[in-house]
Amino acid sequence: MPPATAWAPTSPMGPRPGQLKVLPVLLLLLLLSPIENWGPLGTWGAPTGPPDGLLYPYGLGAGDATTPREDDGMSPRIFLWETFSFYGQPHRSLYVNNNGVISFRMGVPEFTPEPFPLSGHRPFVAPYWADVDVRLGGEVFYRQTQDPELLARLARELAPAVAPSDPAPRPTWAFVATWHQVSFFGAATKKVNTFQAVLATDGATSFVMFNYGGLQWTTGIANKGDPHTGLGGVPAQAGFNSGDDVHYYNVPGSRTPAVLSIARQSNVGLPGRWVFRVDEFTVTEQPPGPSTPPTTRATPEERVYICE
């Protein structure tokens, strides 16, 4: 019996002609076997809260919705309570994509991370763009909020990304998306990733925060990753694509094996956290100060905290 195949949606970014995702017989047997509370690979289950103090509260108990449990899936179009400015463009809706991306204008079903900048006018935020498969394990949670306690915490924790001469952040709205213990396509292991993106704005000044609760894999098998290690092939990418085909930012280590290390690094001195102002995006690879030159592209010499 030939292996079952799962076709990925086509788009200007991929998959390429003739590219498809092959579902191995082992994975098919797992999917057809009786599913217990923790899923075929033992990674499902509703979280009771963040694994540590780094991530913001998430899960059903926090009032989150979830994306469909399908390969390369995404949320419906989500209309925002507040305008979110990204690279100078206002947005009033977004999509949460299973493959580690929050996108504006349209969903991103693509499972192969490509180097930024991307053509095709597709603005998105990528905390960890990779071939996630929540059918094997994990959940993708999301919500928008104006909870005063959460916004007060955000105001404090966004402050390190702002130069002393600039006004302190005072967000009035936030969007929290969390990929909780998600597995990868073709996984024959219990390795999972937990990461989060938080969007925040006061209607004019906008920020994005990436929080990494734990990264154990980089690549699904459709991108030539190893099913037992989740490594090799074309690794995950983190960063921003403006949608203007020019401006972009790649978090150091993206699309290399070193991408796992972003969970131990930071641009604000807190291991596993990255914070950026994105309404008029400026690369911030060290705490901002009067001498930090603004730029809108990745710099050749990337400066980050390495927090071992």
Buried (B, 14 or more C-beta within 10 A) or exposed (E): EEEEEBEBBEBEBBBEEEEEBBBBEEBEEBBEEEEEEEBBBBBBBEBEEBEEEBBBBBBEEBBBBBBEBEBBBBBEEBEBEBEBBBBEBEBEEBBBBBBBBBBBBBBBBBBBBBEBBBEEEBBBBBBBBBBBBBBBBBBBBBBBBEBEEBBEBBBEBBBBBBBEEEEEBEBBBBBBBBBBBBBBBBBBBBBBBBBBBBBBBBBEBBBBBBBBBBBBBBBBBBBEBBBEBBBBBBBBBBBBBBBBEEBBBBBBBBBBEEBBBBBBBBBBEBBBBBBBBBBEBBBBBBBBEEEBEEBBBBEEEBEBBEBE
